Every structure is written in C-alpha cells, then in structure tokens.
Amino acid sequence: MSSKLAKQSLDALLKATATPVSASSASSTVNPKSKKIAKQKDGRLRLPKTKTGLKMIKHEIRYGRHQRLKNQREKTENNINPLGTPRL
C-alpha cells in the first residue's frame, strides 16, 4: 500500500462526520436495517477496502518509509557486491 493512499484514507476517515438527523425522520419508526442502508447511500467518503484495515494504514504511515529506504539500500549494496560477502 502506498503512503499516499494510506494518508488519503486516514484523512477520509478522520474527516467523515455523521449527518444530522432531520425531525421528520426521527419521529417516524424505521427498522434498523433500512437505516443502515440509508447511511450507506448518503454519499459520505468511504475508506478504500484493504485486507487488514486501519492498522495497516497506520503502520504504513509510521514505518513504510523506513522499509522502503532499507530495501533500496540493500538493493544498491547487492548491486555493488553481488555475493553479499562483507568487504574488508
């Protein structure tokens, strides 16, 4: 997951707010399933579907850059010294 996508999805989650309930809908009795469907159709920004959810997004924001740099460094070292033996 890219760090840009992770930041966007976390921002979308933090900015998403519940819409106020109007007086007419509050007075009418509606079963919970139809309320749930109405909430899904209201047009709020939703997080992209990910395998592990928010933990993965937060972890990517915190540690993703470090892993990328470490992998880059290892790749350049392997290009310089393909056998992987330490230089003396």
Secondary structure by P-SEA (a helix, b strand, c coil): ccaaaaaaaaaaaaaccccccccccccccccaaaaaaaaaaccccccccccccaaaaaaaaccaaaaaaaaaaaaaaaaacccccccc
